């Protein structure tokens, strides 16, 4: 009886240990839920409230991820032979222009407009329709900030590598950027469809006084707003290319 009791006791201990130790599947599930919960909080809080915050970050995030990973496939001695410190330096040159002041100013200006607009909106949102600060110049300053920043980045890709950034060719570099702009135009139009019935005549008056994405470009035609946003953005990107060519060649 003593031996049987000891065996039962040992078996019970093994069962308890097995019960205490989570399975691999449970650990993976727990990790996934933690990551999912973090992502939900992230997309709800950056940069605007609820669904618009998440939708606004996605195109910008996807654009940066594609450009970043394609950059890693470029055979540049600065990156491939000298280690992480030089890789960070290469990223600084790639995203901000390095020591090229005009390009750095353009990138920082775009990021400043984006971050300032997001913070301003979060602080003033409870008051109702936000029409002050950066929103008195453009109805969607956060999108303007993204376009300015990515226009400079796209121009660098197009000029420094003729658009061939890793596995992305010159045409795909331009198509990726234009697609990002189109997505933001669509998001802006959807957002305005939501705001118009919510604020009524107040929002209609605001639309007639403030430009769509670019400041001072006021028109009642949706088509003109869309086409002009695309055309000005493309001119901005190629204007940055021409400016850099004149300054550094």
BALUM-371408 format. One record per residue: x, y, z of N, C-alpha, C, CB in turn. Coordinates in steps of 0.02 Angstrom, whole numbers, padded with zeros to 5 digits, always signed. Glycine has a CB too. Example, Ala and Ser with C-alpha at 12.3 -4.5 7.8 and 13.67 -1.06 7.14 Angstrom:
# residues 2
+00660-00284+00390+00615-00225+00390+00660-00165+00390+00565-00224+00452
+00642-00112+00354+00684-00053+00357+00645+00002+00394+00704-00030+00286
END
This chain:
# residues 249
+00042-00060+00000+00000+00000+00000+00043+00063+00000-00047+00000+00061
+00099+00059+00038+00142+00117+00040+00172+00133-00028+00199+00106+00091
+00191+00079-00065+00220+00089-00131+00168+00119-00179+00247+00023-00160
+00106+00092-00175+00054+00118-00218+00039+00191-00203-00010+00076-00211
+00038+00208-00139+00025+00277-00119+00080+00324-00144+00018+00283-00044
+00144+00299-00140+00200+00340-00164+00195+00351-00239+00266+00306-00147
+00176+00297-00277+00169+00304-00349+00113+00353-00367+00155+00236-00381
+00057+00348-00329+00003+00395-00341+00024+00467-00326-00058+00377-00299
+00063+00474-00272+00086+00541-00253+00132+00570-00307+00122+00538-00186
+00178+00528-00333+00223+00550-00386+00184+00569-00449+00275+00496-00403
+00135+00527-00466+00094+00540-00525+00055+00606-00518+00045+00483-00538
+00029+00616-00457-00008+00678-00444+00037+00740-00451-00039+00676-00374
+00100+00733-00428+00146+00788-00433+00161+00804-00507+00212+00772-00396
+00170+00751-00547+00182+00762-00619+00123+00796-00653+00197+00695-00654
+00063+00775-00632+00002+00805-00660-00002+00879-00641-00060+00768-00636
+00015+00895-00577+00012+00964-00555+00064+01007-00591+00024+00968-00479
+00125+00979-00602+00177+01016-00637+00157+01029-00709+00244+00978-00635
+00128+00977-00740+00105+00984-00809+00050+01035-00815+00081+00916-00836
+00006+01037-00763-00049+01085-00764-00023+01156-00755-00100+01068-00710
+00031+01163-00713+00058+01229-00700+00096+01256-00760+00103+01228-00639
+00130+01212-00798+00170+01233-00855+00125+01243-00916+00225+01182-00870
+00119+01302-00943+00076+01313-01002+00105+01280-01064+00066+01389-01014
+00062+01258-01106+00084+01226-01167+00111+01278-01215+00027+01186-01200
+00148+01255-01266+00175+01300-01316+00119+01338-01352+00217+01262-01367
+00065+01302-01366+00008+01332-01400-00022+01388-01358-00045+01280-01415
-00027+01377-01292-00055+01428-01248-00009+01489-01244-00066+01399-01178
+00057+01476-01243+00104+01532-01240+00101+01574-01304+00176+01506-01230
+00096+01539-01361+00090+01575-01425+00025+01615-01427+00093+01525-01484
-00029+01584-01403-00094+01618-01402-00091+01679-01357-00149+01570-01378
-00059+01672-01299-00054+01729-01252-00013+01785-01283-00024+01706-01186
+00043+01767-01316+00084+01817-01347+00047+01854-01403+00148+01785-01375
+00009+01814-01442-00030+01843-01497-00082+01893-01470-00065+01788-01538
-00116+01873-01416-00167+01917-01387-00135+01980-01359-00205+01880-01331
-00075+01974-01330-00041+02033-01304-00023+02082-01360+00022+02013-01266
+00004+02053-01415+00022+02095-01472-00040+02127-01503+00060+02054-01525
-00093+02086-01511-00155+02112-01540-00184+02168-01497-00207+02055-01548
-00183+02158-01431-00208+02210-01386-00167+02274-01392-00207+02185-01315
-00101+02267-01398-00058+02325-01405-00072+02361-01470+00016+02306-01402
-00081+02324-01525-00095+02354-01590-00162+02391-01590-00095+02301-01644
-00212+02361-01557-00277+02393-01553-00271+02460-01517-00328+02348-01517
-00235+02460-01461-00226+02523-01424-00187+02573-01466-00189+02510-01358
-00137+02548-01503-00096+02592-01544-00137+02626-01598-00038+02554-01576
-00176+02586-01635-00214+02613-01691-00273+02655-01667-00238+02558-01736
-00293+02646-01604-00347+02687-01577-00322+02754-01553-00382+02651-01521
-00258+02758-01538-00232+02819-01507-00188+02861-01553-00194+02803-01446
-00165+02833-01608-00120+02870-01652-00147+02869-01722-00049+02840-01650
-00159+02926-01754-00151+02992-01725-00216+03024-01704-00116+03037-01772
-00274+02995-01723-00338+03025-01706-00379+02975-01667-00376+03049-01769
-00440+02992-01654-00483+02949-01614-00513+02894-01656-00537+02989-01581
-00524+02835-01623-00562+02780-01652-00535+02757-01719-00634+02799-01658
-00578+02741-01766-00557+02708-01828-00514+02752-01872-00617+02684-01866
-00525+02818-01870-00486+02861-01915-00413+02861-01897-00513+02932-01913
-00397+02854-01833-00327+02852-01814-00292+02792-01844-00320+02850-01739
-00324+02734-01839-00294+02674-01868-00289+02677-01943-00332+02613-01848
-00342+02700-01976-00341+02703-02049-00288+02752-02074-00410+02723-02075
-00278+02807-02038-00230+02856-02061-00159+02831-02056-00238+02920-02022
-00144+02791-02005-00075+02767-01997-00057+02712-02046-00065+02743-01926
-00105+02673-02069-00089+02614-02108-00054+02629-02174-00152+02576-02123
-00080+02673-02218-00044+02686-02281+00027+02712-02270-00083+02735-02323
+00034+02759-02222+00100+02787-02207+00147+02733-02181+00093+02844-02155
+00121+02690-02137+00161+02636-02109+00182+02586-02163+00121+02600-02053
+00135+02567-02206+00150+02520-02260+00202+02549-02307+00086+02501-02299
+00195+02613-02324+00243+02647-02368+00313+02643-02337+00223+02720-02380
+00320+02661-02274+00385+02661-02241+00414+02591-02236+00380+02692-02172
+00372+02541-02221+00397+02472-02215+00424+02448-02282+00341+02426-02191
+00386+02459-02336+00409+02437-02402+00474+02470-02421+00355+02453-02456
+00480+02536-02410+00541+02571-02426+00600+02548-02383+00531+02646-02418
+00586+02534-02319+00638+02513-02273+00666+02445-02293+00612+02511-02201
+00623+02397-02305+00646+02330-02322+00677+02327-02391+00589+02280-02317
+00654+02369-02436+00685+02370-02502+00754+02403-02498+00641+02408-02553
+00762+02450-02451+00827+02481-02440+00877+02429-02417+00822+02537-02389
+00855+02381-02377+00900+02330-02352+00929+02285-02405+00865+02288-02302
+00898+02282-02464+00922+02239-02517+00968+02276-02566+00864+02210-02555
+00981+02341-02553+01026+02378-02596+01097+02362-02577+01013+02455-02590
+01139+02344-02627+01208+02327-02614+01250+02390-02609+01234+02280-02668
+01250+02419-02551+01289+02480-02539+01343+02464-02487+01244+02539-02515
+01408+02476-02502+01461+02459-02454+01451+02492-02387+01527+02480-02482
+01422+02553-02387+01410+02588-02324+01368+02547-02277+01377+02655-02337
+01320+02508-02305+01274+02469-02264+01301+02398-02254+01206+02466-02296
+01327+02367-02307+01342+02295-02304+01410+02280-02275+01338+02267-02373
+01456+02328-02271+01524+02312-02250+01544+02342-02184+01572+02334-02303
+01508+02393-02160+01533+02429-02102+01490+02424-02040+01540+02500-02120
+01437+02385-02042+01400+02371-01981+01341+02416-01967+01445+02375-01925
+01312+02408-01906+01249+02439-01889+01254+02515-01884+01224+02411-01823
+01310+02541-01859+01316+02613-01851+01310+02648-01918+01383+02631-01818
+01342+02619-01968+01338+02649-02035+01270+02637-02066+01393+02621-02079
+01237+02583-02045+01169+02571-02070+01123+02625-02043+01144+02501-02048
+01131+02644-01980+01091+02698-01951+01106+02764-01986+01105+02704-01875
+01170+02775-02001+01188+02835-02038+01157+02836-02107+01265+02841-02044
+01156+02776-02139+01125+02771-02205+01050+02787-02201+01136+02702-02235
+01017+02764-02147+00946+02778-02139+00934+02853-02130+00918+02740-02078
+00979+02886-02093+00974+02958-02084+00978+02994-02152+01028+02984-02037
+01026+02972-02193+01033+03002-02260+00972+02987-02302+01096+02976-02295
+00947+02925-02296+00891+02902-02338+00827+02939-02321+00881+02827-02330
+00812+02945-02256+00748+02975-02235+00751+03051-02229+00727+02945-02170
+00809+03078-02207+00811+03150-02192+00862+03189-02234+00828+03159-02120
+00899+03154-02278+00945+03191-02321+01014+03200-02293+00917+03256-02338
+01028+03172-02233+01094+03178-02204+01113+03250-02191+01146+03145-02249
+01170+03272-02220+01193+03341-02210+01167+03388-02264+01268+03343-02208
+01121+03366-02305+01092+03409-02357+01033+03448-02326+01068+03367-02419
+01048+03509-02308+01002+03549-02269+00934+03558-02302+01032+03617-02255
+00929+03576-02366+00863+03586-02396+00818+03525-02391+00870+03606-02469
+00846+03465-02405+00806+03404-02402+00787+03388-02330+00844+03346-02433
+00833+03401-02284+00818+03390-02213+00761+03435-02191+00880+03401-02170
+00762+03498-02214+00709+03545-02196+00641+03522-02221+00725+03615-02224
+00639+03496-02283+00576+03471-02311+00550+03413-02270+00586+03450-02384
+00593+03365-02253+00572+03306-02215+00547+03326-02146+00628+03256-02208
+00586+03368-02112+00567+03389-02044+00503+03430-02045+00624+03429-02011
+00494+03471-02097+00433+03511-02104+00372+03465-02110+00437+03557-02164
+00378+03413-02152+00323+03366-02160+00306+03331-02095+00339+03315-02212
+00357+03308-02059+00345+03273-01995+00316+03321-01943+00409+03242-01969
+00340+03383-01943+00315+03432-01896+00241+03446-01908+00355+03498-01900
+00222+03456-01971+00151+03468-01987+00109+03409-01965+00142+03480-02063
+00133+03349-01978+00095+03288-01959+00086+03284-01883+00130+03226-01985
+00141+03288-01846+00139+03279-01774+00100+03336-01740+00211+03275-01745
+00114+03398-01762+00079+03455-01732+00003+03451-01744+00106+03520-01761
-00017+03431-01804-00088+03426-01821-00122+03372-01778-00098+03410-01895
-00088+03316-01769-00116+03261-01730-00125+03282-01657-00070+03199-01734
-00074+03313-01629-00078+03334-01559-00132+03388-01550-00010+03361-01534
-00133+03436-01596-00182+03490-01592-00253+03462-01596-00171+03541-01649
-00264+03414-01641-00330+03385-01649-00351+03347-01586-00333+03338-01709
-00304+03309-01557-00321+03271-01497-00339+03317-01439-00262+03227-01477
-00306+03374-01434-00319+03420-01379-00385+03458-01389-00262+03470-01372
-00403+03473-01451-00462+03514-01465-00523+03474-01485-00446+03563-01519
-00517+03410-01497-00572+03369-01522-00635+03373-01477-00551+03297-01529
-00627+03370-01410-00688+03372-01369-00728+03436-01377-00669+03365-01296
-00698+03489-01404-00733+03553-01411-00781+03554-01470-00683+03609-01417
-00776+03504-01514-00819+03503-01573-00779+03507-01636-00870+03560-01571
-00805+03540-01687-00770+03547-01751-00708+03591-01741-00816+03577-01805
-00650+03564-01760-00587+03599-01751-00573+03640-01814-00528+03550-01737
-00570+03706-01807-00559+03750-01864-00502+03800-01851-00623+03788-01881
-00465+03790-01798-00411+03836-01780-00344+03800-01788-00419+03862-01708
-00290+03836-01773-00224+03806-01779-00209+03787-01851-00218+03745-01734
-00180+03729-01863-00165+03708-01932-00228+03696-01973-00123+03646-01932
-00285+03685-01938-00348+03671-01973-00382+03734-02000-00395+03636-01926
-00352+03792-01989-00379+03852-02020-00346+03865-02088-00368+03913-01974
-00295+03825-02105-00262+03831-02169-00281+03774-02217-00187+03832-02160
-00292+03715-02190-00311+03657-02229-00356+03611-02188-00248+03618-02253
-00403+03579-02221-00450+03536-02185-00417+03471-02162-00511+03521-02228
-00362+03453-02193-00328+03390-02175-00252+03401-02171-00344+03335-02228
-00230+03439-02122-00158+03454-02117-00115+03392-02103-00146+03505-02063
-00144+03342-02068-00104+03282-02055-00087+03246-02120-00142+03235-02008
-00133+03245-02167-00119+03213-02232-00068+03254-02271-00185+03206-02272
-00072+03320-02265-00023+03363-02297+00047+03347-02271-00040+03437-02286
+00053+03338-02205+00118+03322-02176+00146+03256-02203+00112+03318-02101
+00103+03206-02208+00125+03141-02235+00148+03149-02308+00068+03089-02231
+00110+03186-02348+00127+03195-02419+00194+03231-02426+00072+03234-02455
+00205+03284-02387+00268+03321-02392+00327+03277-02373+00266+03384-02347
+00321+03240-02318+00376+03197-02295+00391+03143-02346+00359+03166-02228
+00339+03108-02369+00350+03053-02416+00370+03078-02485+00287+03010-02421
+00350+03139-02503+00372+03167-02567+00448+03175-02568+00338+03235-02580
+00475+03199-02513+00548+03207-02509+00583+03139-02510+00567+03245-02445
+00555+03091-02474+00584+03024-02473+00582+02992-02542+00548+02979-02422
+00525+02999-02576+00518+02971-02643+00565+03004-02692+00445+02979-02668
+00574+03070-02686+00620+03105-02731+00691+03082-02721+00615+03181-02720
+00710+03066-02659+00777+03041-02645+00786+02973-02678+00790+03036-02569
+00736+02930-02671+00740+02864-02703+00747+02871-02778+00678+02821-02684
+00707+02915-02805+00704+02923-02878+00769+02953-02905+00645+02968-02898
+00799+02998-02866+00859+03033-02889+00923+02994-02875+00864+03101-02858
+00930+02969-02814+00993+02937-02794+01002+02869-02827+00994+02928-02719
+00947+02832-02837+00953+02766-02867+00912+02760-02930+00932+02712-02816
+00892+02818-02958+00847+02819-03017+00783+02780-03003+00883+02790-03078
+00764+02779-02939+00702+02744-02920+00711+02671-02905+00653+02751-02975
+00771+02642-02921+00780+02571-02911+00803+02558-02839+00832+02542-02961
+00756+02558-02793+00770+02547-02723+00762+02473-02708+00724+02590-02677
+00818+02437-02707+00814+02365-02696+00776+02332-02752+00781+02349-02629
+00721+02299-02735+00681+02264-02785+00626+02308-02814+00651+02202-02755
+00624+02372-02794+00573+02417-02821+00604+02458-02877+00544+02464-02766
+00576+02456-02937+00601+02495-02993+00577+02566-02989+00580+02464-03058
+00599+02608-03036+00582+02679-03036+00506+02689-03043+00618+02715-03092
+00475+02649-03087+00403+02656-03097+00365+02635-03034+00379+02614-03156
+00387+02580-03002+00352+02556-02942+00361+02604-02884+00378+02487-02923
+00419+02637-02879+00429+02686-02827+00378+02742-02832+00500+02715-02830
+00369+02767-02893+00321+02821-02904+00249+02797-02895+00330+02849-02975
+00234+02737-02919+00166+02710-02912+00148+02699-02839+00160+02643-02951
+00196+02674-02799+00185+02663-02728+00167+02728-02693+00246+02631-02694
+00205+02780-02709+00193+02845-02677+00126+02875-02699+00249+02894-02694
+00111+02874-02764+00048+02901-02788-00011+02862-02759+00046+02899-02866
-00003+02796-02753-00056+02755-02723-00069+02775-02651-00038+02680-02726
-00015+02791-02615-00021+02814-02545-00061+02880-02543+00048+02824-02513
-00047+02926-02589-00083+02989-02591-00157+02978-02606-00052+03036-02643
-00171+02934-02655-00241+02919-02673-00279+02891-02614-00243+02870-02733
-00247+02847-02576-00279+02818-02517-00297+02873-02467-00234+02765-02483
-00251+02921-02456-00265+02975-02410-00320+03022-02435-00202+03015-02396
-00323+03032-02500-00377+03072-02529-00444+03037-02516-00367+03083-02604
-00446+02971-02526-00508+02933-02513-00527+02937-02440-00499+02859-02535
-00478+02929-02395-00492+02934-02323-00519+03004-02305-00429+02919-02282
-00490+03055-02335-00513+03123-02322-00585+03133-02345-00467+03174-02356
-00602+03106-02403-00670+03112-02429-00720+03074-02385-00674+03086-02501
-00700+03015-02362-00744+02976-02317-00754+03013-02251-00715+02905-02305
-00699+03040-02226-00703+03077-02163-00750+03137-02169-00633+03101-02141
-00747+03171-02226-00791+03229-02235-00864+03208-02243-00769+03269-02296
-00875+03150-02272-00944+03124-02276-00972+03111-02206-00946+03060-02318
-00928+03094-02159-00949+03083-02090-00959+03149-02053-00897+03040-02054
-00916+03198-02066-00919+03261-02030-00975+03306-02054-00853+03297-02035
-00990+03302-02119-01040+03348-02148-01108+03343-02115-01047+03334-02221
-01138+03283-02108-01203+03280-02074-01198+03293-01999-01235+03213-02086
-01139+03280-01970-01130+03289-01898-01130+03362-01879-01066+03256-01876
-01098+03405-01919-01092+03476-01902-01133+03521-01948-01019+03497-01905
-01165+03492-01999-01212+03529-02040-01184+03590-02075-01269+03549-01999
-01220+03646-02069-01201+03707-02104-01134+03734-02081-01255+03760-02094
-01116+03720-02018-01051+03743-01992-00994+03713-02032-01044+03724-01918
-01000+03648-02049-00947+03616-02087-00949+03638-02160-00954+03540-02082
-01008+03649-02188-01013+03672-02257-00980+03741-02265-01087+03676-02279
-00990+03784-02217-00958+03850-02219-00882+03843-02212-00985+03895-02163
-00861+03797-02168-00789+03784-02158-00757+03760-02223-00778+03732-02102
-00792+03717-02260-00765+03691-02324-00755+03745-02376-00812+03638-02351
-00799+03795-02376-00793+03848-02426-00737+03897-02409-00859+03886-02431
-00716+03898-02346-00665+03946-02324-00595+03917-02321-00684+03973-02257
-00589+03850-02317-00524+03818-02306-00511+03766-02360-00521+03785-02235
-00449+03762-02382-00430+03715-02434-00435+03643-02413-00360+03729-02457
-00439+03598-02461-00448+03526-02449-00387+03496-02414-00461+03489-02516
-00331+03490-02449-00269+03467-02419-00215+03521-02423-00244+03402-02453
-00209+03552-02481-00161+03606-02489-00194+03673-02471-00134+03609-02561
-00159+03714-02431-00188+03778-02408-00205+03824-02467-00139+03813-02362
-00256+03863-02457-00276+03917-02503-00303+03891-02570-00218+03963-02516
-00310+03825-02577-00338+03798-02638-00412+03782-02625-00299+03734-02662
-00454+03834-02631-00525+03827-02614-00567+03820-02677-00548+03887-02572
-00607+03769-02679-00652+03757-02736-00712+03716-02713-00615+03722-02794
-00768+03725-02746-00828+03686-02730-00831+03619-02767-00890+03727-02745
-00786+03610-02814-00787+03548-02854-00744+03494-02822-00761+03563-02926
-00775+03437-02809-00738+03380-02782-00684+03356-02831-00786+03322-02766
-00702+03354-02894-00655+03331-02945-00593+03375-02948-00689+03328-03013
-00604+03440-02944-00548+03487-02946-00504+03477-02884-00572+03560-02949
-00535+03466-02826-00497+03454-02765-00453+03392-02772-00544+03445-02705
-00481+03338-02798-00444+03275-02805-00386+03283-02855-00491+03219-02826
-00403+03308-02914-00353+03314-02968-00298+03363-02947-00386+03337-03033
-00316+03419-02918-00266+03469-02899-00220+03442-02845-00301+03533-02875
-00247+03403-02798-00205+03373-02746-00153+03327-02776-00248+03335-02695
-00174+03285-02823-00127+03240-02856-00074+03278-02896-00164+03191-02902
-00097+03327-02935-00051+03365-02979+00000+03403-02938-00091+03412-03024
-00023+03438-02886+00022+03478-02844+00072+03432-02808-00017+03519-02792
+00049+03374-02785+00093+03327-02751+00148+03302-02798+00053+03267-02724
+00129+03285-02859+00179+03261-02908+00228+03317-02925+00144+03236-02972
+00203+03378-02934+00248+03435-02946+00294+03446-02887+00207+03499-02961
+00269+03436-02826+00310+03444-02766+00366+03394-02765+00267+03436-02703
+00351+03331-02781+00402+03279-02781+00456+03292-02833+00370+03211-02793
+00435+03304-02895+00484+03317-02948+00519+03384-02939+00450+03314-03017
+00485+03432-02907+00517+03495-02891+00574+03484-02842+00467+03544-02862
+00564+03438-02794+00617+03421-02747+00676+03388-02783+00591+03375-02692
+00661+03346-02832+00713+03314-02872+00754+03366-02909+00682+03263-02923
+00720+03413-02942+00754+03465-02981+00795+03510-02935+00703+03508-03020
+00767+03528-02877+00804+03570-02830+00868+03536-02808+00760+03586-02769
+00864+03472-02792+00924+03435-02771+00975+03429-02827+00904+03365-02746
+00951+03419-02888+00997+03415-02945+01034+03481-02955+00959+03396-03009
+00999+03537-02947+01030+03602-02956+01080+03618-02901+00977+03656-02958
+01066+03595-02840+01108+03611-02783+01169+03565-02776+01068+03607-02720
+01161+03502-02795+01213+03453-02779+01246+03422-02840+01184+03399-02737
+01233+03448-02900+01268+03422-02959+01302+03479-02997+01218+03386-03005
END
